Amino acid sequence: MSNKLDLIKILNTILQYLNSGLDLQNSIIKTIKVLKLNKKQQEFVNKEILNDGINSLVNLIGQVINQEMNKNKPKNFPNFRVNEKIKFFVLHRLRIIDKFFDKKIIFSLIFKQRSLVQLNKMLFNICDEIWFLSGDTSTDFNYYSKRFILMNVYTFSFMYFLKDNSDDFSKTEIFIDKQIKSVLTFGKLKSKISGFFYSNKI
């Protein structure tokens, strides 16, 4: 669909009906009727969302968010350290969710209607995107460890963000900062322990 605002309006209407208790098919039927979608829009909705049910809906929401992720970066962003870039993109993603969607409905859709396998796959892809946008080029074991660690940071940050009513989510920003610092501290400790055992290896 060429018009992003139309797509967001359609997605949000479907989400509202889903949240009210309707199944996906009836939510789409209601959305088509209420928004008076034209034939082309109806074909898009039926093809792109009904194609794979909730998975298609979640993927479309993810596409909208990803398209916004690289926008509105600070002018000095290239000078950011890696942890600062990660912090920026985690918070930026949460703000984008709040800007375009109802964060609590998104939580209900993603965390309650997906299997653990699907949820972990989605979280991995989100964290992969964040690391990619931050300039990560690792291809070894670190590629996976970075993403698995960030999955925890992102999940806990999202849960905190759900109940945060502070201006511009300033409390969530502090929470993310503490999460990342905690991970960095653990990483340094792990490196020291590993170095100790390596240096004392018989």
Summary of the structure (lengths in Angstrom):
residues: 202
radius of gyration: 19.7
end to end distance: 63.4
largest distance: 74.9
contacts: 546
relative contact order: 0.09
helix: 79%
strand: 0%
